[in-house]
């Protein structure tokens, strides 16, 4: 009975709260995560940049391979071929997204502007819209680059999406619709306001125009001054 009483008393004792990790260790782990994304973006970019259609890949196989052009070897050649087959040249948006993701996540580590960070689902949704629209536009308008890609411009995703838009809107309508989709997706992804951009661009152009006009006026004043000085010298000599 005493044994059962002791076990019951131990069960009633509240469990101890878990001790949180030191802030410095948490910060190091977070920074390591973003560093890993940077390394991943660099390796993917390197494999895509050194892609060669003669290397063995996902879309085709070669038995006798001498020298592999891809700097990451067979793994890099396979990954590059698979990504280019799926998305075409638009796959470079993935590299951009990884870098942007590092910026989006790493910036709040200094505890500045914490309340202004945009939700991740907005960033991800905007990127998906931009990515799909880019693949479809590449399929519609960059058909002349088909020789450089395993599955043609836009890849498999661009082919499927672009064909769907063309079936309902035609080539011209599909192009305008995809451009609007691209612009909208970029706004959602980056949080950029196109109205503010146009306003700032107009202000910049006005300042540039005023600066050029000022330079021209000063050049004309100098020319007039030189001509006046020459006329005075001629009068004095006479």
N, C-alpha and C positions, 0 to 999 in steps of 0.2 A: 504494500500500500504506500509506503514511504517513497518507493521508487516511482510509482505512478504519479504521486503528488509532485515530485520533483520534475518529472517530464512535463506535467501540465503547467507548472509554474514557468518553465523554460519556454513553452509554446506561447504563453501570454506576453512574454517580453517582446517589445517592438524591435524589429530588425534595425540594425544600424544603417544610417544613411550612407550611401556610397560617397567616397571622397572624390571630388572632381579632380581632373588632371590640372597641373599647373598651367597658368595662362601661357607661359613661354613655350611649353611643349605643344599645346593646342595650336599656337601660332605657327610653329615649325611644321606641324602636320598639314596645316592648311596650305602653307607655302609650298610644301613638297607636292601636294596635289596639283597645284597650278603649274609647278615646274614640270611635272609629268605630262601635262597637256601640251606644254610648249615643245617638249621633246617629241611627243607623238605627232604634233603638227609639222615639225621639222622633218621627221622621218617620212611621213606621208608625202610632203612636198618634194623631198629628194627622190623618192621612188617614182613620183609622177613626172618630175622634170627630166629624169634619165630614162623614161620609158622608150622602148624600141620594139617595133612590131615583129622583129625577128626573134625576140626572146620568147621562151615558153611561157604560156599564160593560161588564164581561165578559159578564154574563148577558143583556144587552139592548143595543140600539143605538138612538141617536136622531140623526136628521139635523139637525134645527133645534134647536140648543141656544143659548140666550141667555146667561144667567149661570150659571156652574158654582159650586155651593155649596161644594164641597170646596176647602179652602185650598191644597192642592197641585195644583190644576188638573185637567186631564184624566188625567194620570198617577196622581195620588192617587185620583181617582174610580175609575179602572180597577182599581188595586191593591186598594182597599177593597172594591169589589164582588166581586172574585175571591176574596179571603180570606173575606168574609162568606158568599159562596155555598158555599165549601168547608167552613167550620167553624162558621158561625153566630157568636153572641156569644162562644163559647169561644175565638175567635181572640185575645182579649185575653190568654190564657195565653201566647201567643208573645211579647207585649211583656214580660210578667213574666219569661219565660225568658231573654230577652236581658239584662234588668237583673240577674237572678240569675247569668247566665253571666259578666257583668262582675265581680260580686262574687266569684264562685268563682275566676276567673283573676287578678284584680287583687290580691287579698289577699296571695298569697305573694310579691309583688314586694318587700315590706319584709323578706323572709327570716324572718318570724315564723311559727311553727307550720307549717313546711314539711311535717313528717311527718304532720300531721293532715289534710291536704287529701285529700278523697275522690276516687276515680278518676272521670274524666269519663264513662266508659261507664255507671257507676252513676247519675250525675246525668241523663244523657240517657235511659237506660232508664226511670227513674222519671217523667221528664217526659212521655215518650210514653204511658205508661200513664195518667197523670193527664189528658193532653190528649184521648185517645180516649174515656175514661170520661166526661169532661165533655161532649164533643160528643154522646155517646149519651144521657146524662141530660137534656141540653137538649132533644133531640129528643122524649124520652118525656114530660117534665113541663112544658115551657115552650111548649106548642103555641099558647097564646093570643097569643104575640108574633110570630106568623107574618107579620103585616102589615108589620112593620118590617124584614124580612130578605128578600133576593132569592130564596133557596131554602128558606125556613122555618127554624125553630130547629134548631141542630145542623148545618145545612148538609148537603152531600152525604155527608160522612164520618159525621155523626151519624145520618143516615137509614139508611145501609148497616149501621152497627154496631148501632144501636138495634133495627132490624128483625130482625137476626140473633138478638139476645138475646131479643126478644119471641117469636120463633118457637119457641124451645126452652124458655123459662122463664116466659112470660107477662109481663104488665106489672108485677105485684107482684114476682115473682121476679127479673125483669130489673132492676128498680129497686134491690133489695137487693144483687144481685150487682155492679151498677155502682158502688154506694156503697162496697162492700167493696173493689172494684178501685181506686176513687179514694183511699181511705184507705191502702191498701197502696202505691200509686204515690207518694203524697205522702211516706210514710216512706222509700222508696227514694230519692226525689228530694232531700229535705231532710235526711235522716239523723235525723229527729226520732223519739223514742221516745214512743209514746202512753201507755205506763205511767208514764214520768217526767212527762209532761204532766199526767196525771190526779193524780199524787201532788202535784205542785206546785200544781195548781189546788185540791186539797183543803186543802193547807196555807194557801193564800191565803184560802180561804173561812173556815177556822177563825180565822185572824188577824182577818179582817173581822168575823166574828161576835163575837169577844172584844172588839174595839174598840167595836162598837156596844153590847154589854152594859156595858162600862165607862162609856161616855158616859151611858147610861140610869141606871146606879147613881149616877154623880156628880150627874146632874140631880135624882134623887130625894133625895139627901143635901142638896142646896141647898134643895129645897122643904121638907124636914123642918126644916132650920135656920131658914128664914124663918118657918115656923109656930111654932117654939119661941121665936124672938125676939119674935114678936107676943104670944104668951101671957105672956112675962115682962114686956113693956111694960104689958100690961093689969093684971097683978098689982101692979106698982109704982104705977100710977096709982090703983088702989083703996086 
